[in-house]
Amino acid sequence: MRASVLYPGGEMAVEERPVPDPGPGDVLIRVSAVGVCGSDAHYVRHGRIGNHVVDAPLILGHEAAGTIVAVGPGIAQSRIGRRVSIEPQTPDPTSSESRRGLYNLCPHMRFFATPPIDGALCEYVTIGASFAHDVPDTVSDDAAALCEPLSVGIAAIRKAAVGMGDSVLIAGAGPIGLMCAQVARAAGVTRIVISEPDPARRAAAGQFGATEIIEPGAPVSSVDAFVDASGVEAAVVAGISALRPAGRAVLVGMGADAMTLPVTVIQNREIVLTGVFRYANTWPTAISLITSGRVDLDAMVTGRFGLDDARAALDADRTPGSIKAVIYPGLSRSVSSSADRPASDTEKGRDT
């Protein structure tokens, strides 16, 4: 199979790799679409994220979808041919975190595109069968792949504990911020304030759930929850300060390892401050939100690329107005529109 491989130092090349064999309990998936995440670009540009260092060849990509083409021992043959969204993680089911249902915090996690584990920028991957989630024919390959960042938004809004009639301030109108806004709207939140410095992203925010769109530094007060999707210290401080007493602050964005926070505000208002690390038990909710039309992931795709143009896709976030880039491992070169993307297996079936 063809795979886009990142080397230490930031060089990328498309190479031939063996097609993996599905082990016991696994499925083999032909990858149809892979969303580009900021962490992928970070590995290319900086060679590391925290303690995870690219010190050997690595296949990036963890926002992925495809079709099951083979199964390992113990998995029913009836799953072959199913279109799936990939939850790109393999926790240790015996860890105490997994047994408590917090498998995203498993210390033995094997996560796609996190060194030394390869990701999905290739034609085939394997994953545990329970982490390959069936999607209906009404869900596009793009949307199925973007269940992964949508799951981050679901995890964040669950932590924020907001719902009908509540208010939330979201810092950052990048992909995760807009995912959070869409999930908040679906949950019944009626005031969704997005703070964003980039004019192009501010212009897009209203399409994805924002009821108020402001520039950083504009006054906001008495919101029920604050979600940071920027990783910027000034945004975190301003967001915490905007919370009502007993409000909740949820840190999602990756920024500095340490920040100076308004401790007096946190103490005197009894603010609940927490983080989000990936997700757990979110895919059924994500698929339900997509199929019901409560969130629109297809509209977030602003760039479509073939495997040979993976490096350009990873730099698409530097293009004004870009929201989400998607790579199609089955194509060599980039495509200009959704009409030019490869047809899903379901669409192929309709044409025959």
FIZA-41082 format. One record per residue: x, y, z of N, C-alpha, C, CB in turn; chain. Coordinates in steps of 0.1 Angstrom, whole numbers, m for minus. Atoms other than C-alpha are relative to their C-alpha. Last residue first. Glycine has a CB too. Example, Ala and Ser with C-alpha at 12.3 -4.5 7.8 and 13.67 -1.06 7.14 Angstrom:
R   n.east   n.north    n.up   ca.east   ca.north   ca.up   c.east   c.north    c.up   cb.east   cb.north   cb.up   cadena
R       m9       m11       0       137        m11      71       m8        11       8         4          5     m14        A
R        9       m12       0       123        m45      78        9        12       0       m10          0      12        A
END
This chain:
R   n.east   n.north    n.up   ca.east   ca.north   ca.up   c.east   c.north    c.up   cb.east   cb.north   cb.up   cadena
R       m1        12       8      m237          1    m107      m14        m6      m1         9        m10       8        A
R       m3        m3      14      m237         38     m97        0       m13      m9        13          6      m2        A
R       12        m7       6      m255         33     m64        2         1     m15        m3         13       6        A
R       10         9       1      m228          8     m54      m13         5      m7        m4         m6      14        A
R       m3         9      11      m201         32     m61      m11       m10      m3        14         m7       3        A
R        3        m7      13      m219         57     m39        4        m8     m12         8         13       0        A
R       14        m1       1      m219         32     m10       m4         7     m13        m7          7      12        A
R        5        13       5      m183         23     m16      m15         0      m1         4        m10      10        A
R        0        11     m11      m175         60     m12       m5       m13      m6        m9          5      12        A
R       13         4      m5      m168         81     m43        2       m11      11        m8         m6     m12        A
R        4        14       4      m134         97     m45      m13        m4       5        11        m10       5        A
R       m5         9      m9      m135        135     m42       m3       m14      m4        m5          3      14        A
R      m12         7       5      m141        155     m73        6       m10       9        11         10      m4        A
R        5         8      11      m177        166     m65       12        m8      m5        m6          8     m11        A
R        5        13      m5      m164        178     m31       m4        m9     m11       m12          3       9        A
R       13        m2      m7      m143        204     m49       m5       m14       5       m10          5     m10        A
R        4       m14      m1      m109        211     m64      m13         2       7        m1          6     m13        A
R       12        m2       7       m91        178     m59       m5        14       3       m11        m11       4        A
R       10        m7      m6       m55        172     m49      m12         1      m9         5         14       5        A
R       m1       m14       0       m33        145     m63      m12         7       6         2          5     m15        A
R      m14        m5       0       m26        109     m57        1        15       2         7         m4     m13        A
R       m4        m9      11       m60         97     m47       14         4       1       m10         12       0        A
R        2         7      13       m69         66     m26        3         8     m12       m13         m5       0        A
R      m11         9       3       m53         82       5       m2        m8     m13         2        m10      11        A
R        6        13       4       m79        110       4       11        m9      m4       m10          3     m12        A
R       m9         8       9       m67        139      25       m7       m13      m4        14         m2       6        A
R        2        14       0       m91        164      42        9        m6     m11       m15         m4      m2        A
R       m5         7      12       m84        200      51       m2       m15       2        15          3      m2        A
R       m4        14      m1      m105        219      77        4        m6     m14       m12         m9       5        A
R        5         6     m12      m111        255      84        5       m14       1       m16          1       0        A
R        0        15      m1       m92        276      59       m5        m4      13        15         m5      m2        A
R       13         6       2      m103        312      56        0       m15       1        m5          4     m13        A
R       11        m7      m6       m68        326      52      m13        m6      m4         0         15      m5        A
R        8        m7      11       m44        298      42      m11         8       7        m4        m10     m11        A
R       m6       m13       2       m19        289      70       m7         8     m11        14         m1      m3        A
R        4        m9     m11       m41        260      81        6        14      m1         3         m6      13        A
R       12        m7       4       m35        245      47       m5         9      10       m11        m10      m4        A
R       m2       m14       0         1        236      56      m13         8      m3        11          4      m9        A
R       m4        m3     m14        m7        200      65        3        15       2        12         m8       3        A
R       12         1      m8       m27        197      32        4         4      15        m6        m14       0        A
R        8       m12       2         4        209      13      m13         1       9        m4          1     m15        A
R       m7       m11      m6        24        182      29       m7        13      m2        15          1      m5        A
R        3         0     m15        m2        156      21        7        12       6         5        m13       6        A
R        0       m14      m5         0        165     m16       m3         1      15       m11          7      m8        A
R      m12        m6       4        10        130     m28        1        15       4         2         m1     m15        A
R      m10         5      m9       m19        115      m7       14         7      m4         2        m15      m1        A
R       m4        14       2       m45        135     m26       12        m3       9         3         m2     m14        A
R      m14         3       5       m59        168     m12        1       m15      m2        10          5      10        A
R        0        15       3       m92        184      m4       12        m3      m7       m13         m4      m8        A
R      m11         4       8       m94        219      13        0       m15      m2        13          5       5        A
R       m3       m11       9      m123        239      29       12        m4      m9         4         12       8        A
R      m11         4       9      m141        211      47        3        11     m10        m3        m14      m7        A
R      m13        m5      m6      m162        227      75       12        m4      m9         1         m6      13        A
R       m2       m14       3      m194        225      54       13         5       6       m12          8       6        A
R       m4        m2      14      m192        187      54        3        14      m3       m11         m5      m9        A
R      m15         1       2      m192        187      92        4         2     m14         4        m14       5        A
R       m4         0      15      m227        201      97       15        m1      m1        m6         12      m8        A
R      m13        m6       3      m241        195     132        2        m3     m15        11         m7       9        A
R       m2       m10     m11      m278        189     143       14         7      m1        m1         m6      14        A
R       m2       m14       5      m285        173     110        2        10      10       m12          3      m8        A
R       11        m8      m3      m299        142     127        0        14      m6        m2          1      15        A
R       12         6       7      m274        119     110      m12         8       2        m2        m14       4        A
R       m2        m1      14      m245        141     122      m12        m4      m8        12         m8      m6        A
R        1       m14       3      m256        145     158        1         2     m15        11          7       7        A
R       14        m4      m1      m263        107     160       m2        15      m3        m5         m2      14        A
R        7         5      12      m229         99     146      m14         4       1         1        m15      m1        A
R       m4        m7      12      m212        121     172       m8        m4     m12        15         m2      m2        A
R        6       m14      m1      m233        108     201        4         7     m13         5          7      12        A
R       14         1       2      m224         72     192       m7        13      m1        m7         m9      10        A
R        4         2      14      m188         82     188      m15        m2      m2         8        m12      m5        A
R        6       m12       7      m184         99     222       m5        m4     m14        10         11      m1        A
R       14         2       1      m176         71     247       m8        11      m7        m6         m2      14        A
R        4        14      m3      m142         85     256      m15        m1      m1         4         m5      14        A
R       14         3      m2      m124        116     245       m2       m15       4        m8          3     m14        A
R        7         9       9       m91        133     238      m15        m2       3         7        m13      m1        A
R      m10         8       7       m77        149     269       m7       m10      m9        10         m7      10        A
R        5        10       9       m99        177     281       11        m7      m7       m11          6     m11        A
R       m5         1      14       m90        199     310       m7       m11      m8        15         m3       1        A
R       m3        14       4      m107        211     342        6         1     m15       m12         m9       0        A
R      m10        m1      11      m113        243     362        4       m14      m4        12          9       3        A
R       m4        13       2      m145        246     384        9         0     m13       m12        m10      m2        A
R        0         4      14      m148        282     395        5       m15       0         9          9      m8        A
R        1        14       0      m155        287     432       m2        m6     m14       m12         m5       9        A
R       13         4       7      m161        324     426       m2       m15       0         1          5     m14        A
R       11        m8      m5      m136        335     453      m13        m3      m7         3         14      m1        A
R        3         3     m13      m111        307     445      m13         7       5        11          4      10        A
R        3        14       0      m110        309     407       m5        m4      15        11         m9      m4        A
R       13         1       6      m111        347     408       m5       m14       1         1          4     m15        A
R       10        m7      m8       m83        348     433      m14        m2      m6         4         14       3        A
R        4         9     m11       m63        323     413      m10         6       9        13         m4       8        A
R        6        m9     m10       m63        344     381       m5        m9      12       m11          8      m5        A
R       14        m1      m1       m40        321     361       m5         8      11        m6        m14       0        A
R        3        m7     m12        m3        323     351      m15         2       0         8         13       2        A
R        6       m13       1         3        296     325       m2         6      14       m14         m1      m7        A
R        4        m6     m13        25        265     321       m6        14      m3        12          2       9        A
R        1        10     m11        31        240     293       m4         6      13        14         m6       1        A
R      m12         1      m8        22        267     267       m2       m11      11         3         13       7        A
R       m8       m12       0        m5        260     242       12        m2       9        m8         12       5        A
R      m14         3      m4       m27        231     233        8        13      m2         6        m11      m9        A
R      m11        m4       9       m64        241     232       14        m3       6        m1         15      m3        A
R       m1        10      11       m89        221     253       12         3      m9       m13          0      m9        A
R      m12        m2       8       m91        238     287        2       m11     m10        12          2       8        A
R       m5        12       6      m126        238     302       11         3     m10       m12         m8      m7        A
R      m10        m3      11      m137        265     326        6       m13      m5        11          9       6        A
R       m9        10       4      m169        260     346        9         4     m11        m7        m13      m3        A
R       m1         4      14      m190        285     364       11       m10      m2         2         13      m8        A
R        2        14       2      m195        285     402       m1        m5     m15       m13         m5       7        A
R       m4         8     m12      m198        323     403       m4       m15      m2        m6          5      13        A
R        8        m3     m12      m203        336     368        5        m8      11       m15         m3      m3        A
R       10        10      m5      m175        332     343       m8         6      12         8        m12       4        A
R       14        m2       5      m159        361     324      m10        m9       6         0         m1     m15        A
R        5       m12      m7      m127        361     345      m14         3      m5         9         12      m4        A
R        2         3     m14      m120        325     335       m7        12       6        12         m4       7        A
R       12         9       0      m124        335     298       m4        m4      14         3        m13      m8        A
R       12        m8       3      m101        365     301      m12        m9       1         1          6     m14        A
R        3        m9     m11       m74        344     318      m13         8      m2        12         10       1        A
R        4         8     m12       m77        316     292       m3         9      12        11        m10       3        A
R       14         4       2       m76        341     263       m5        m8      12        m1         m8     m13        A
R        9       m12      m2       m45        358     277      m15        m4      m2         4         11     m10        A
R        2        m3     m15       m28        324     281       m9        12       2        14          4       6        A
R       m7       m13      m3       m34        313     245       m3         5      14        m5         11     m10        A
R      m13         2      m6       m41        276     240        7        13       3         8         m9      m9        A
R      m11        m8       6       m69        285     215       14        m3       6        m3         15       3        A
R       m5         8      11       m98        262     221       11         7      m7       m12         m3     m10        A
R      m12        m6       7      m106        275     256        4       m10     m11        11          2       9        A
R       m8        11       6      m141        266     267       11         7      m8        m9         m9      m9        A
R      m10        m5       9      m159        289     292        8       m12      m5        10         10       7        A
R      m12         8       2      m191        281     310       10         7     m10        m4        m14      m5        A
R        0        12      m8      m221        297     326       12        m8      m2       m12         m8      m4        A
R        4        12       8      m214        332     312        1       m13       9        10         m2     m12        A
R       10         9      m6      m215        361     336       m5       m11     m10       m12          9       3        A
R        1         3     m15      m194        386     317      m12       m10       2        m2         13       8        A
R       10        10      m2      m179        394     283       m1        m3      14         3        m13      m9        A
R        6         4     m13      m159        425     274      m11       m11      m1        m5         12       8        A
R       14        m5      m1      m140        426     241       m6        m5      13        m9         m3     m12        A
R       m1       m12      m7      m103        417     246      m14         7       2         9         10      m6        A
R       m6         2     m13      m102        391     219        1        14       7        14         m7      m1        A
R      m14         0       1      m125        401     190        6        m2      14         6         13      m6        A
R       m8       m12      m5      m161        392     192       15        m2      m2        m3          2      15        A
R      m14         2       5      m187        369     176        8        13       4         0         m3     m15        A
R       m8       m12      m1      m221        365     193       14        m3      m4        m1          6      15        A
R       10       m11       0      m247        339     184        6        14       2       m10         m3      12        A
R       m2       m12      m8      m221        314     173      m11        10       0        13          7      m4        A
R        7         0     m13      m235        281     160        2        13       8         5        m11       7        A
R       m2        12      m8      m214        271     130       m5         1      14        14         m5      m1        A
R        6        12       7      m225        295     103        0       m12       9         8         m2     m13        A
R       14         0      m1      m219        324     127       m7       m12      m7        m5         13      m6        A
R        5         6     m13      m183        314     131      m15         0       1         6          8      11        A
R        6        13       1      m174        318      95       m7        m5      12        11        m10      m4        A
R       11        m1      10      m169        356      95       m6       m14      m2         6          4     m14        A
R       12        m6      m6      m149        353     127      m12         0     m10         4         15       4        A
R        6        10      m9      m126        328     110      m12         6       7        10         m5      10        A
R        6        11       9      m119        352      81       m7       m10       9        10         m6      m9        A
R       13        m4       6      m114        381     105       m7       m10      m8         2         12      m8        A
R       m1         0      15       m88        363     126      m13         4      m6         5        m14      m4        A
R       m7       m12       6       m86        374     163       m1         1     m15        14          0       4        A
R       m9         5      10      m114        350     176        7        12      m6        m7         m8     m11        A
R      m11       m10       1      m137        351     206       11        m5     m10         6          3      14        A
R      m13         4       4      m169        331     202        9        12      m1        m1         m7     m14        A
R       m9       m11       3      m200        337     223       13        m6      m5         2         10      12        A
R      m13         5       3      m227        311     223        9        11      m5        m2        m12     m11        A
R      m10       m11       2      m259        322     240       14        m7      m2         0         10      12        A
R        6       m11       8      m288        297     236        9        12      m2       m13          5       7        A
R       m6       m12      m5      m272        264     246       m5        12      m8        16          0       1        A
R       10       m10      m4      m297        238     236        6        12       6        m9         m7      10        A
R        4         3     m14      m273        208     234      m10        10       5        12          0       9        A
R        8        13       0      m272        210     196       m5        m3      14         8        m11      m6        A
R       13        m3       6      m260        246     199       m9       m12       0         2          6     m15        A
R        8        m9     m10      m233        236     223      m13         3      m5         8         12       3        A
R        5         9     m10      m222        208     199       m8         8      10        11         m8       7        A
R       11         8       6      m220        233     170       m6       m10      10         5         m8     m12        A
R       12        m8       2      m200        257     191      m12        m8      m6         3         12     m10        A
R        6        m2     m13      m176        230     203      m13         9      m1        10          7       9        A
R        7        13      m4      m170        219     167       m7         2      14        11        m11       1        A
R       12         0       8      m163        256     158       m8       m14       3         2          1     m15        A
R       10       m11      m5      m138        259     186      m13        m1      m7         6         13      m2        A
R        5         5     m13      m122        226     175       m9        10       6        11         m3      10        A
R        9        12       2      m119        236     138       m6        m5      14         8        m11      m6        A
R       m6        10       8      m105        271     146      m10       m12      m1        14         m4       5        A
R        9         5      10      m128        297     160        7        m8     m11        m7         12      m7        A
R       m6         6      12      m108        303     192      m11        m5      m9         9        m11       4        A
R      m11        m7       5      m120        311     227        6        m7     m11        11          3      11        A
R      m10         9       6      m155        298     234       11         9      m6        m6         m9     m11        A
R      m10        m8       7      m178        316     258       10       m10      m5         6         11       9        A
R      m14         5       0      m208        296     269        8        10      m8         1        m14      m6        A
R       m9        m8       8      m244        304     279       14        m5       1        m1         15       5        A
R      m12        m4      m7      m273        282     292        9         9     m10         8        m12       4        A
R        1       m14      m6      m309        281     280       13         5       6       m10          0      10        A
R       11        m9       4      m309        243     275        0        13       7       m13         m7       2        A
R       11         6       8      m275        227     281      m10        11      m2        m6        m11       8        A
R       10       m10       4      m241        234     297      m11        m7      m8         6         11      m8        A
R       13         2      m7      m220        209     317      m10        11      m3         2         m1      15        A
R        6       m13      m3      m187        223     305      m13         0       7        m1          9     m12        A
R       m7        m5     m11      m172        188     307       m5        14       5        15          2      m3        A
R        4         8     m11      m199        175     284        7         5      13         4        m15      m2        A
R       13        m5      m4      m192        205     261       m6        m9      12       m10          0     m11        A
R       m1       m14      m6      m155        196     260      m13         5       5         6         10     m10        A
R       m6         2     m13      m161        158     254        1        14       7        14         m6      m2        A
R        9         6      m9      m185        166     226        5        m1      14        m5        m14      m6        A
R       10        m9      m4      m161        190     210      m10        m5       9        m7          6     m12        A
R       m7       m10      m9      m133        165     211      m10        10       5        12          6      m6        A
R        0         6     m13      m157        140     196        7         8      10         7        m14      m1        A
R       13        m3      m6      m163        164     167       m1        m7      14       m11         m6      m9        A
R        0       m14      m6      m126        163     161      m13         3       6         5         10      m9        A
R      m11        m1     m10      m128        125     156        0        14       7        13         m4      m6        A
R        5         4     m13      m162        124     139       10         1      11        m6        m15       0        A
R        0       m11      m9      m144        143     112       m8        m3      13        m6         12      m7        A
R      m14        m3      m6      m135        111      94        0        11      10         9          4     m12        A
R       m4        12      m8      m172        101      91       14         2       5        m1        m13      m8        A
R        6        m1     m13      m180        136      79        3       m11       9       m15          1      m1        A
R       m6       m11      m7      m155        134      51       m6         1      14        m3         13      m8        A
R      m13         4      m5      m167         99      41        7        12       8         9         m4     m11        A
R      m11         0       9      m202        112      39       13        m5       6         2         14      m6        A
R      m11        m7      m5      m230        102      63       12        m1     m10         5         m6      14        A
R        3       m14       1      m263         93      46       12         8       5       m12          4       8        A
R       m3        m4      14      m251         57      40       m1        15      m1        m8         m7     m10        A
R       10         2      10      m251         51      78        4         6     m14       m14          6       4        A
R        7       m12       4      m219         49      98      m10        m3     m10        10         11      m4        A
R        8         0      12      m206         18     116       m6        14      m2       m10        m11       1        A
R       14        m3      m2      m180         26     143       m8         1     m13        m2         13       8        A
R        4        m3      14      m146         10     141      m15         1       0         5        m12     m10        A
R       m4       m14       2      m133         12     177       m2         3     m15        14          2       4        A
R        9        m9      m7      m152        m20     187        3        15      m2         0         m4      15        A
R       13        m1       7      m134        m39     159      m10        10       7        m6        m14       0        A
R        9         9      m7      m100        m31     173      m14         2      m6         1          3      15        A
R        5        m5     m13       m81        m12     146       m9       m10       7        m7         14      m2        A
R        8         9      m8       m62        m20     114       m3         7      13         8        m13       3        A
R       m4         1     m14       m51          4      87       m8       m11       7        m3         14       7        A
R        7        10      m9       m51          5      49        5         1      14         3        m14      m5        A
R       12         6       6       m44         31      22       m7       m10       9         4         m7     m13        A
R       m4        11       8       m21         54      41      m12        m7      m5         9        m10       9        A
R       m3        m5      13       m23         86      60        6       m11      m9        10         12       2        A
R        9         4      10       m40         67      89        3         6     m14       m14          3       3        A
R       14        m5       2       m16         68     118       m6        m5     m13         0         14       1        A
R        4        m6      13        16         50     129      m15         3       0         3        m10     m11        A
R       11         7       6        24         45     166       m4         7     m13       m13         m1       9        A
R       m5         6      12        59         55     178      m12        m7      m8        10        m10       2        A
R      m12         9       1        51         83     181        0        m9      12        13          9       1        A
R       m7        m4     m12        15         95     182       12        m9       2        m9          0      13        A
R       m8       m12       3        m1         92     148        7         6      12        m8         10      m8        A
R       m5        m3      14       m28         68     159        8        13       0       m12          1      m9        A
R        8       m10       7       m30         63     197        6         3     m14        m2         13       8        A
R       m6         0      13       m17         33     217       m9         8      m9         3        m15      m6        A
R        7        m2      12       m28         39     253       10         0     m12        m7         14       0        A
R       m6         9      10        m8         23     281       m6         2     m14        m1        m14       4        A
R      m15        m3       2       m14         51     306        7        m8     m10         6         m1      13        A
R       m8        12      m2       m52         48     300       15         3      m2        m5        m11     m10        A
R      m11        m3      m9       m67         83     302        9       m12       3        m5          6      13        A
R       m8       m10       7       m89         79     271       12         4       9        m8         13      m3        A
R      m11         7       8      m101         47     287        8        10      m7        m6        m10     m10        A
R       m8       m11       4      m121         66     314       12        m5      m9         6          8      12        A
R        7        m7      12      m148         40     317        8        12      m5       m13          4       4        A
R        9       m10      m5      m136         30     353       m8         7     m12         8         11       8        A
R       11         6      m7      m122         m2     339       m9        10       6         6         m9      11        A
R        9         7      10      m102         17     313      m12        m6       8         7        m10      m8        A
R        7       m11       7       m87         40     340      m10        m6     m10        10          9      m8        A
R       10        m5      m9       m78         10     362       m8        11      m7         6          5      13        A
R       m4       m11      m9       m60         m6     333      m11         5       8         6         11      m9        A
R       m2         4     m14       m72        m40     321        4        11       9        10        m12       1        A
R       12         1      m7       m87        m28     288        1        m4      15        m8        m11      m7        A
R       m1        12      m7       m54        m14     277      m13        m3       8        13         m1       9        A
R       m4         0     m14       m63         14     254        2       m15       5       m11          7       8        A
R        0        14      m6       m62         12     216        4         1      14         9        m10      m9        A
R       m7         3     m12       m71         45     199       m2       m14       5        m4         10      12        A
R      m14         4       3       m81         60     166        9        m4      12         7         10      m7        A
R       m4        m6     m12      m119         59     168       15        m4       2        m9         m4      13        A
R      m11         7      m9      m123         51     132        2         9      12        13         m1      m8        A
R       m8       m11      m6      m156         60     114       10        m6      10        m9         12       6        A
R       m3        m3     m14      m169         31      95        7        13       2         8        m12       6        A
R       m7       m13      m1      m184         19      62        1         4      15        m7         11      m9        A
R        6       m11      m7      m193        m18      64        9        13      m1        m2         m4      15        A
R        8        m9       8      m181        m40      36       m7        11       7       m11         m8      m7        A
R       m7        m4      13      m168        m68      58      m10         8      m8         5        m13      m7        A
R       m5       m14      m1      m187        m67      92        7         5     m13         9          2      12        A
R       11        m9       4      m207        m98      83        5        15       1       m12         m2       8        A
R       m2        m4      14      m175       m118      85      m10        10      m5         0        m13      m8        A
R       10         6      10      m180       m118     123        4         5     m14       m14          4       4        A
R        9       m11       5      m149       m109     144       m8        m6     m11         8         12      m5        A
R        9        m4     m10      m131       m136     165      m10        11      m4         7          5      12        A
R        7        11      m7      m101       m140     143       m9         6      11        10         m9       7        A
R       m9         9      m7       m93       m109     123       m8       m11       7         9          7       9        A
R        1         1     m15      m115        m92      98        9       m10       5       m15         m3       4        A
R       m3        13      m5      m112        m80      62       m1         1      15        15         m4      m4        A
R       m2         9      11      m123        m51      39        4       m14       5        10          5      m9        A
R       m6        13      m4      m139        m28      64        1        m9     m11        m8         m6      12        A
R        9        11       2      m146          6      47        8       m13       5        m4         m2     m15        A
R       m2        10      11      m131         39      55      m10       m11       0        14         m5       1        A
R       12         9       3      m129         68      80        4        m9     m12       m12          9      m4        A
R        1         9      12      m101         88      96      m13        m8      m1        12        m10       0        A
R       14        m3       3       m91        116     119       m4        m7     m13        m3         16      m1        A
R        8         7      m9       m58        102     132      m15         3      m1         5          3      14        A
R       15         1       2       m33        111     106       m7        m8      10        m2         m6     m14        A
R        9        m9      m7         5        108     105      m14        m3      m3         3         15      m4        A
R       12        m3       8        27         79      94      m10         8       9        m7        m13      m5        A
R       13         1      m6        60         80     113      m10         4     m11        m1         10      12        A
R       10        m2      10        97         74     104      m14        m2       6         2         m9     m12        A
R        0        11       9       118         75     136      m11         3     m10        m2        m14       7        A
R      m14         4       1       127        102     162        2       m12      m9         5         m4      13        A
R       m2         8      12        94        120     160       15        m3      m2        m5          9     m12        A
R      m10        m6      10        91        130     196        1        m9     m12        14          0       7        A
R        1         9      12        62        125     220        9         6     m11       m15         m1      m4        A
R      m10        11      m1        73        140     254        0        m9     m12        m2         m8      12        A
R       m3         5     m13        55        173     247       11       m10       0       m12         m5       7        A
R       10        m6      m9        45        174     211        2        m5      14       m15         m3      m5        A
R        4         5     m13        75        168     188      m13         7       5        11          1      10        A
R       m6        13      m3        91        174     155       m4        m7      13        15          1      m1        A
R       m8        m1     m12        84        211     154        6       m14       4        m8          5      11        A
R       m8       m13      m2        70        218     120        9         0      11       m10         11       1        A
R       m8        m3      12        59        183     109        9        12       3        m9          3     m12        A
R      m11        10       1        48        172     144        9         3     m12        m6        m14      m2        A
R      m10        m2     m10        29        204     148       11        m9      m1        m7          0      14        A
R       m8       m11       4        11        200     115       11         3      10        m8         12      m3        A
R       m8         5      11        m2        166     126       10        11      m5        m9         m4     m11        A
R      m11         8      m6       m12        181     160        9        m6     m11        m5        m11       9        A
R      m11        m9      m4       m32        208     142       12        m8       6        m4         10       9        A
R        0        m6     m13       m53        180     127       12         9       3        m1        m11      11        A
R      m13        m5      m5       m58        171      91       m2         7      13         7          9     m11        A
R       m1       m14      m3       m88        150      83       13         4       5       m11          3      10        A
R       m8        m3     m12       m83        116      67        0        15       2        14         m6      m1        A
R       m2       m14      m3      m107        101      41        7         2      13       m13          8       0        A
R        6        m8      10      m112         67      24        2        15       2       m15         m2       0        A
R        2       m14      m4       m90         43      43       m5         9     m11        13          6       6        A
R       m5        m7      11       m94          6      35       m4        15       2        m6         m5     m14        A
R        8       m10       6      m100         m9      69        7         7     m12        m4         11      10        A
R       m9        m7      10       m87        m41      83       m9         9      m7         7        m10      m9        A
R        5        m1      14      m106        m52     114       10         7      m8       m14          7       0        A
R       m2       m12       8       m93        m64     148       m7        m1     m14        15          2      m3        A
R        8       m11      m5      m104        m88     175        1        12      m9         3          3      14        A
R       12         4      m7       m75       m112     169       m8        12       5         3         m9      12        A
R       m2        10     m10       m51        m95     145      m13        m5       6        10          5      11        A
R        8        m2     m13       m58        m78     113        2       m11       9       m15          1      m4        A
R        9        11      m2       m29        m80      88       m8         2      13         8        m14       2        A
R        0         7     m13       m12        m48      78      m10       m11       0        m3         10      11        A
R       13        m1      m5        m7        m39      41       m1        m8      13       m11         m6     m10        A
R        9        12       0        30        m37      36      m14         3       5         7        m12       9        A
R        0         7     m13        44         m2      30       m8       m13      m1        m5          9      11        A
R        8        13       0        52         15      m3        2        m6      14         5         m9     m11        A
R       m8        12       1        64         51       2      m10       m12      m1         9         m2      11        A
R       10        11       2        51         87      m2        8       m13      m3       m10          3     m11        A
R       m1         7      13        77        111      13      m11       m11       0        14         m7      m1        A
R       10        10       2        78        137      40        1        m6     m13       m14          7       2        A
R        2         4      14       107        157      54      m11       m10      m1        13         m5      m6        A
R       11        m6       7       103        173      88       m3        m3     m14         1         15       1        A
R       m5       m12       8       136        168     105      m11         6      m8        11         m4      m8        A
R       m6       m10      m9       128        133     117        6        11      m8        10         m7       9        A
R      m14         4      m5       109        116      88        4        11      10        10         m1     m11        A
R       m7       m11      m5        71        118      80       13        m5       6        m8          8      11        A
R       m9         3     m12        57         90      59        7        13       3        10        m11      m3        A
R       m8       m12      m2        28         92      35        7         0      13       m10         13      m1        A
R        1        m7     m13        17         57      28        8        12      m1         5        m10      11        A
R       m7       m13       0        10         37      m4       m3         6      14        m5          9     m11        A
R        8       m12       0         0          0       0        9        12       0       m10          0      12        A
END
